[in-house]
Amino acid sequence: MTSSAALSDNGSHAAALRERRLRGAGVVGLGYWGPNWVRNLQNSAMCDHVAACDVDPVRRHHIKKLYPMAAAYEGIEPMLADQSIEAVIIATPVHTHWELARRCLVAGKSVLVEKPLASSTAQCAELIEIAEARGLVLMVGHTFEYSASVAKLCDIVNSGELGEIFYISSIRTNLGLIQKDINVVWDLAPHDISIIVALLGRAPESVNCQGRSHYNPAVEDVAMLTMNFSGNLIAFAHVSWLDPNKIRRITVVGSRKMLIYDDIALQEPIRIYDKGVSVLPYYDTFGEFHFSYRYGDILAPRVAETEPLKIETEHFLQCVLDKRRPRSDGFAGLRVVSVLEAADESLRRHGAMVPVRYGAAR
Ligand SMILES: NC(=O)c1ccc[n+]([C@@H]2O[C@H](COP(=O)([O-])OP(=O)(O)OC[C@H]3O[C@@H](n4cnc5c(N)ncnc54)[C@H](O)[C@@H]3O)[C@@H](O)[C@H]2O)c1
């Protein structure tokens, strides 16, 4: 190959690569979480230009100091008017999600909305409808679905190594951050619901939820959400902003083995316990059972150390480039909000069992 042919080959390769990049993407909301999105977009090779937007000048200044190259807008309108912005990530308080996402979609931009997708199933359904009608990507920020640990958990559960899954128990607690517009179930449980649905490949049929408010009477700060699945399967999610410890732990108990996933463990986030119970085949009288308990080895499978948000960013940008449906699409967002709505109704009815109405999300 001559050097000029090689050059032209390199040139067309570079042009092809350029075609695989977005001209620009923006982040709305630069509070606690939004800057992580700006960092990941800045670091991504799939996006040429990054814009950021917040109504708060202090937060805009903060981002400009960290990323002088990023454009910083006060309101969403100038960002939507920027023709180079093809996709927008919304990381604002939950009560603003629907309105901001709707404006982005109507302006022809693909959108990723942080969890939960919106404040009601009706709002989620409307966003899905607009995105589908316009051929735009609508994705929800179910971060844990992009975590290497959760991917490993899914592999383990699907392999049958744990046997029949009996129950899942999740604890997600910390001191703070108390929210003003949503209760602790809407703030923290979307993570547990999306992980549990991913693990089981199905969504709960009904929920019971109990909780209490201690600081803001309208907002529960501690709660226990019970999710009832078909068959004998049950899952619990204990969520709290009032706990001395930061805990992010999920226990999966199966008929053969048990597993603990500790998301804040510095090493070995997953441990598989070869522990279980056997019913001995003989017994003296009807109704009398003998159990034997197995205490076997503990195995810690290797889990890749990747930032879930990096994987999530790349998945979103790739889906926008390919006009492809994301893994956590609008329907996944609607499914989680359907569970949250049922949980709210159960909270109001002091823990009564409430069926989850999925509508189009099922
Ligand atoms: N996926 C995760 O692990 C994760 C973690 C934390 C937060 N979140 C989600 O991220 C979102 C934001 O949470 P946070 O803790 O960063 O909130 P935050 O209150 O710290 O920040 C929100 C920011 O949005 C700005 N804002 C509000 N309305 C706006 C508007 N109309 N236009 C532009 N800017 C506006 C505020 O000024 C503020 O700076 C929530 O949906 C939350 O559930 C997700």
PDBQT file of the ligand as one rigid body, heavy atoms in Angstrom, charges set to zero:
ROOT
HETATM    1  N1  LIG A 401     -28.225   7.043  39.943  1.00  0.00    +0.000 N 
HETATM    2  C1  LIG A 401     -27.765   7.351  41.130  1.00  0.00    +0.000 C 
HETATM    3  O1  LIG A 401     -27.048   6.592  41.771  1.00  0.00    +0.000 OA
HETATM    4  C2  LIG A 401     -28.166   8.688  41.714  1.00  0.00    +0.000 A 
HETATM    5  C3  LIG A 401     -27.508   9.187  42.826  1.00  0.00    +0.000 A 
HETATM    6  C4  LIG A 401     -27.913  10.425  43.320  1.00  0.00    +0.000 A 
HETATM    7  C5  LIG A 401     -28.942  11.122  42.713  1.00  0.00    +0.000 A 
HETATM    8  N2  LIG A 401     -29.563  10.587  41.641  1.00  0.00    +0.000 N 
HETATM    9  C6  LIG A 401     -30.674  11.296  40.971  1.00  0.00    +0.000 C 
HETATM   10  O2  LIG A 401     -30.159  12.491  40.388  1.00  0.00    +0.000 OA
HETATM   11  C7  LIG A 401     -31.155  13.512  40.437  1.00  0.00    +0.000 C 
HETATM   12  C8  LIG A 401     -30.565  14.736  41.127  1.00  0.00    +0.000 C 
HETATM   13  O3  LIG A 401     -30.221  14.405  42.439  1.00  0.00    +0.000 OA
HETATM   14  P1  LIG A 401     -29.159  15.301  43.271  1.00  0.00    +0.000 P 
HETATM   15  O4  LIG A 401     -28.978  14.583  44.555  1.00  0.00    +0.000 OA
HETATM   16  O5  LIG A 401     -27.998  15.630  42.420  1.00  0.00    +0.000 OA
HETATM   17  O6  LIG A 401     -30.023  16.618  43.524  1.00  0.00    +0.000 OA
HETATM   18  P2  LIG A 401     -29.484  18.064  43.943  1.00  0.00    +0.000 P 
HETATM   19  O7  LIG A 401     -30.623  18.761  44.589  1.00  0.00    +0.000 OA
HETATM   20  O8  LIG A 401     -28.180  17.952  44.677  1.00  0.00    +0.000 OA
HETATM   21  O9  LIG A 401     -29.173  18.782  42.541  1.00  0.00    +0.000 OA
HETATM   22  C9  LIG A 401     -30.158  19.130  41.635  1.00  0.00    +0.000 C 
HETATM   23  C10 LIG A 401     -29.677  20.335  40.835  1.00  0.00    +0.000 C 
HETATM   24  O10 LIG A 401     -30.657  20.623  39.824  1.00  0.00    +0.000 OA
HETATM   25  C11 LIG A 401     -30.774  22.026  39.701  1.00  0.00    +0.000 C 
HETATM   26  N3  LIG A 401     -32.073  22.334  39.096  1.00  0.00    +0.000 N 
HETATM   27  C12 LIG A 401     -33.304  22.210  39.666  1.00  0.00    +0.000 A 
HETATM   28  N4  LIG A 401     -34.277  22.534  38.768  1.00  0.00    +0.000 NA
HETATM   29  C13 LIG A 401     -33.632  22.868  37.615  1.00  0.00    +0.000 A 
HETATM   30  C14 LIG A 401     -34.079  23.282  36.329  1.00  0.00    +0.000 A 
HETATM   31  N5  LIG A 401     -35.388  23.415  36.062  1.00  0.00    +0.000 N 
HETATM   32  N6  LIG A 401     -33.149  23.558  35.389  1.00  0.00    +0.000 NA
HETATM   33  C15 LIG A 401     -31.830  23.429  35.663  1.00  0.00    +0.000 A 
HETATM   34  N7  LIG A 401     -31.349  23.045  36.864  1.00  0.00    +0.000 NA
HETATM   35  C16 LIG A 401     -32.232  22.752  37.823  1.00  0.00    +0.000 A 
HETATM   36  C17 LIG A 401     -30.610  22.554  41.119  1.00  0.00    +0.000 C 
HETATM   37  O11 LIG A 401     -30.239  23.913  41.135  1.00  0.00    +0.000 OA
HETATM   38  C18 LIG A 401     -29.532  21.618  41.671  1.00  0.00    +0.000 C 
HETATM   39  O12 LIG A 401     -28.232  22.155  41.496  1.00  0.00    +0.000 OA
HETATM   40  C19 LIG A 401     -32.362  12.906  41.145  1.00  0.00    +0.000 C 
HETATM   41  O13 LIG A 401     -33.231  12.410  40.181  1.00  0.00    +0.000 OA
HETATM   42  C20 LIG A 401     -31.769  11.741  41.925  1.00  0.00    +0.000 C 
HETATM   43  O14 LIG A 401     -32.712  10.699  42.131  1.00  0.00    +0.000 OA
HETATM   44  C21 LIG A 401     -29.185   9.402  41.117  1.00  0.00    +0.000 A 
ENDROOT
TORSDOF 0
